[in-house]
Amino acid sequence: MEDMLFYDRMQFAFTITFHYLFPQLTMGLSLMIVYFKWKFLRTEIEKYNDAAKFWMKIFALNFAMGVVTGIPMEFQFGTNWAKFSELTGGIIGQTLAMEGMFSFFLESSFLGLFLFGEKLLGHKLHFVTGFLVFLGSWASGYLIIATHSWMQYPVGYEIIENGKFVLNNFGALFSNPWLLPSYLHNQAASLVTSSFVVAAIGAFYLLNNKHHEFGKLFVKTGVVFGLISSLLVAFPTGDLVAKNVVKYQPATFAAMEGIFETEEGGSEIVLIGQPNMLEKKLDNKIAVPNILSFLTYQDWEAEIKGLNEFDESVHPTNVPGLYYSYHIMVGLGTIFIGLMLLATVQLFRRKLYKTKWILWALMFMLPFPYIANTTGWYTAELGRQPWLVYNLLRTSAGASPTVSSGNTLFTLLGFIGLYLLLGMLFLMLAGKIINKGPEPETH
Amino acid sequence: MELFWYIVLMTMLAVYVILDGYDFGAGIIHLFFAKKEKDKKAITNAIGPFWDANEVWLIASGGVLFFAFPTLYASSFSGFYLPLMMILWLLIFRAIGLELRGQVHNKMWESIWDKAFGISSLLLALFFGVALGNVVRGVNLGNVVNGVSTQEAHFFFLPLWNPTFSPQAEQLGIIDWFTLLLGVIGVVALTIHGANWIIFKTNSDINEKLKKVVFNLNIVLVGLVIISIFIWHIIDPEPFKNFIDKPWLIIFPIICFTGLFGLFKVKSFKKHGIGFLFSSLFLFGGLTSTVASIFPKVLPSTNNINPDLTLYNVAADEYGLSVGVYWFAIAAVLVTVYMIIQYKVFKGKMDDVGYGEH
């Protein structure tokens, strides 16, 4: 039974981690492509249209990867989490079915027109199709996070006989206090990924002395979008999400911040230290006094409950994993803001394109927004454990009763092999598109 | 309310089979009949801008199943775990075959992805037929062994096959000779359907040859359908009971046979879309007749200990189903608009759409 649950969790974690590498880029990138196309319509400078077309190629590749790795996500609710689906399907089925009906149809119908229809449609209509693809992908994110929010903070339900969750207030799914902060936080983070990718490719071109015009355009656009989105991720969205966690999941908050003991006169913010689960404390910690209380409650001396005050049965299952995920996300987020601030200063001084070290830093920063997004999601998901539906349904009660660990391990290995192949193909093809670069219409 | 969502779900599944069915069929044609590069291009152009939107019907149907019939979703998805996972892998292979083929100009690269695309299309057609066979044959709900349920009454698990390959064994498998027969019908029917789509949407050189293929395969299809009707009583002692009780249901078999026999006139159709229309009628009629024959069951039980799953005992609660009607109505209008726009822009022949060229 134990290892059955373990493989079910591993498979979901592995497939969702891999899947979300792609939508996090396409959601942000769709907005930036719409921006380039809009810029072209306003200025009629060809370079913007060429830029839009170049990023559409990257977008198409990522979108295809997102689609093919996304279908297994919907299937796995039923295949691996049958008990969870049976008990909560009447509620989370609503938002998941809406995602299919409202966003996937929108995205997929207009993606074909967007990718192949430029000549047929003319620039204005082509812009509209791009906008609709953007709208579809952001609607998809909204409905997924509505589902996620219900699992984190269940609302609008009642529990009837045999433990089934029944919806009694549809509107509550969308006025859930968990939803809006999480959604905005996630979308801003998605924009961070796309901004950093655009800036990194631009820096790559500048450092290689090729596609100079586009290199400058990409670095500039990436830095401006990157600064705005990195700031938005931290404040107000990240701040609001953290306030939800402390309010609704206080044990999770204590664990992710690494606060084991309640401190008199305000809690410190932990910068460095390893959770020691044997002695329930942090080893070799470096912390700044009172900051956490201030950030959380705008009161230097507010009390924050330490993890040790909560009963073990409600502790997050994997405290160190949660703590590291959260600290990696926050640490990287801080670095992103710092780098983008420096780059923006240089941009205003008209020195950015010649400041080699910043260009190098921008280029090498490419993988890190992916890591930050992933660890951010790990924080949310590990933070909810040991629950599937917070405080109401344990993860151990949600797995499929009839699917044995041998079968799950078989398919997990299959997914690992297949996704390894997909990942290699993706890198190869993305590399090819990037290396070839944008192609101006007049050549 | 349950009945409304049942009809919605079946309609969406039928639309999915008709739409993604031509994708799979085109893949099979691509595998066996397209030898020249030009013909292969014509085929991928004819499905390229659509396949992704077509597959959304599968995801959306899955979503509606999850939301309206959560117990059925949970039971069948965990019980048919292995074939569903393989369908997922095949869908992935098929999609990357189609999308990546044109990204690198190299003979070996192209032929690898051609095969990936074609073979996974073929296997998907087979699997979907087998899946339908499993649903009508029923499963050992509650995993009954020696007269005792070993699981909750609505859960089960099937291995890929059992040693006897018999649909009447106590411990069933996904693949037995009955479900395999439906799988073969699936392959033949979708091959015809795909050929009709290619004839409809391209000016390819192989169109004349494809008309012959459709004609010949249709003879095979008629034979297989007749065999299946004669042996149907093995899995369901009273297969025609529903049609006798509710005579208006006969409309579905009539649609099915109209499509089937209409296809024999494939060589004389003036308009290229007519063949596609007839094979769509066959698929729609065949699917609806099959599910109508077991109505209101959605997954029969093969033991007499645990009851069949019917659309009434697997549905979500009344409030959720009612409130869903509102958003579904809005979404249905929007989806119709999208489809009209999409097919208007890509109307007519697709030979020059330049799909997959970079």
Chai-1 contact restraints between the chains, C-beta under 6 A:
chainA,res_idxA,chainB,res_idxB,connection_type,confidence,min_distance_angstrom,max_distance_angstrom,comment,restraint_id
A,A64,B,E99,contact,1.0,0.0,6.0,A-B,restraint_1
A,V68,B,I92,contact,1.0,0.0,6.0,A-B,restraint_2
A,V68,B,A95,contact,1.0,0.0,6.0,A-B,restraint_3
A,P72,B,L88,contact,1.0,0.0,6.0,A-B,restraint_4
A,E74,B,I59,contact,1.0,0.0,6.0,A-B,restraint_5
A,E74,B,G62,contact,1.0,0.0,6.0,A-B,restraint_6
A,F75,B,L84,contact,1.0,0.0,6.0,A-B,restraint_7
A,F75,B,L88,contact,1.0,0.0,6.0,A-B,restraint_8
A,G78,B,Y73,contact,1.0,0.0,6.0,A-B,restraint_9
A,G78,B,A74,contact,1.0,0.0,6.0,A-B,restraint_10
A,G78,B,F77,contact,1.0,0.0,6.0,A-B,restraint_11
A,T79,B,F77,contact,1.0,0.0,6.0,A-B,restraint_12
A,T79,B,S78,contact,1.0,0.0,6.0,A-B,restraint_13
A,T79,B,Y81,contact,1.0,0.0,6.0,A-B,restraint_14
A,T79,B,L84,contact,1.0,0.0,6.0,A-B,restraint_15
A,A82,B,A74,contact,1.0,0.0,6.0,A-B,restraint_16
A,A82,B,S78,contact,1.0,0.0,6.0,A-B,restraint_17
A,S85,B,P70,contact,1.0,0.0,6.0,A-B,restraint_18
A,S85,B,Y73,contact,1.0,0.0,6.0,A-B,restraint_19
A,S85,B,A74,contact,1.0,0.0,6.0,A-B,restraint_20
A,E86,B,P70,contact,1.0,0.0,6.0,A-B,restraint_21
A,E86,B,T71,contact,1.0,0.0,6.0,A-B,restraint_22
A,E86,B,A74,contact,1.0,0.0,6.0,A-B,restraint_23
A,G89,B,F66,contact,1.0,0.0,6.0,A-B,restraint_24
A,G89,B,P70,contact,1.0,0.0,6.0,A-B,restraint_25
A,G90,B,P70,contact,1.0,0.0,6.0,A-B,restraint_26
A,G90,B,A316,contact,1.0,0.0,6.0,A-B,restraint_27
A,G90,B,D317,contact,1.0,0.0,6.0,A-B,restraint_28
A,G90,B,G320,contact,1.0,0.0,6.0,A-B,restraint_29
A,G93,B,F66,contact,1.0,0.0,6.0,A-B,restraint_30
A,G93,B,F67,contact,1.0,0.0,6.0,A-B,restraint_31
A,G93,B,P70,contact,1.0,0.0,6.0,A-B,restraint_32
A,Q94,B,F67,contact,1.0,0.0,6.0,A-B,restraint_33
A,L96,B,G63,contact,1.0,0.0,6.0,A-B,restraint_34
A,L96,B,F66,contact,1.0,0.0,6.0,A-B,restraint_35
A,A97,B,G63,contact,1.0,0.0,6.0,A-B,restraint_36
A,A97,B,V64,contact,1.0,0.0,6.0,A-B,restraint_37
A,A97,B,F67,contact,1.0,0.0,6.0,A-B,restraint_38
A,M98,B,W327,contact,1.0,0.0,6.0,A-B,restraint_39
A,G100,B,I59,contact,1.0,0.0,6.0,A-B,restraint_40
A,G100,B,A60,contact,1.0,0.0,6.0,A-B,restraint_41
A,G100,B,G63,contact,1.0,0.0,6.0,A-B,restraint_42
A,M101,B,A60,contact,1.0,0.0,6.0,A-B,restraint_43
A,M101,B,A331,contact,1.0,0.0,6.0,A-B,restraint_44
A,F102,B,A331,contact,1.0,0.0,6.0,A-B,restraint_45
A,F104,B,V56,contact,1.0,0.0,6.0,A-B,restraint_46
A,F104,B,I59,contact,1.0,0.0,6.0,A-B,restraint_47
A,F105,B,V56,contact,1.0,0.0,6.0,A-B,restraint_48
A,F105,B,V335,contact,1.0,0.0,6.0,A-B,restraint_49
A,F105,B,Y338,contact,1.0,0.0,6.0,A-B,restraint_50
A,S108,B,D52,contact,1.0,0.0,6.0,A-B,restraint_51
A,S108,B,A53,contact,1.0,0.0,6.0,A-B,restraint_52
A,S108,B,V56,contact,1.0,0.0,6.0,A-B,restraint_53
A,S109,B,A53,contact,1.0,0.0,6.0,A-B,restraint_54
A,S109,B,Y338,contact,1.0,0.0,6.0,A-B,restraint_55
A,S109,B,Q342,contact,1.0,0.0,6.0,A-B,restraint_56
A,G112,B,P49,contact,1.0,0.0,6.0,A-B,restraint_57
A,L113,B,V345,contact,1.0,0.0,6.0,A-B,restraint_58
A,F116,B,P49,contact,1.0,0.0,6.0,A-B,restraint_59
A,F116,B,V353,contact,1.0,0.0,6.0,A-B,restraint_60
A,G117,B,V345,contact,1.0,0.0,6.0,A-B,restraint_61
A,L120,B,V345,contact,1.0,0.0,6.0,A-B,restraint_62
A,V166,B,D317,contact,1.0,0.0,6.0,A-B,restraint_63
A,L167,B,Y319,contact,1.0,0.0,6.0,A-B,restraint_64
A,L167,B,G320,contact,1.0,0.0,6.0,A-B,restraint_65
A,F170,B,V323,contact,1.0,0.0,6.0,A-B,restraint_66
A,S400,B,S78,contact,1.0,0.0,6.0,A-B,restraint_67
A,P401,B,Q151,contact,1.0,0.0,6.0,A-B,restraint_68
A,P401,B,F155,contact,1.0,0.0,6.0,A-B,restraint_69
A,T402,B,S78,contact,1.0,0.0,6.0,A-B,restraint_70
A,T402,B,Q151,contact,1.0,0.0,6.0,A-B,restraint_71
A,T402,B,F155,contact,1.0,0.0,6.0,A-B,restraint_72
A,T402,B,F157,contact,1.0,0.0,6.0,A-B,restraint_73
A,V403,B,S78,contact,1.0,0.0,6.0,A-B,restraint_74
A,V403,B,Y81,contact,1.0,0.0,6.0,A-B,restraint_75
A,N407,B,Y81,contact,1.0,0.0,6.0,A-B,restraint_76
A,T411,B,M85,contact,1.0,0.0,6.0,A-B,restraint_77
A,L418,B,W89,contact,1.0,0.0,6.0,A-B,restraint_78
A,L429,B,Q103,contact,1.0,0.0,6.0,A-B,restraint_79
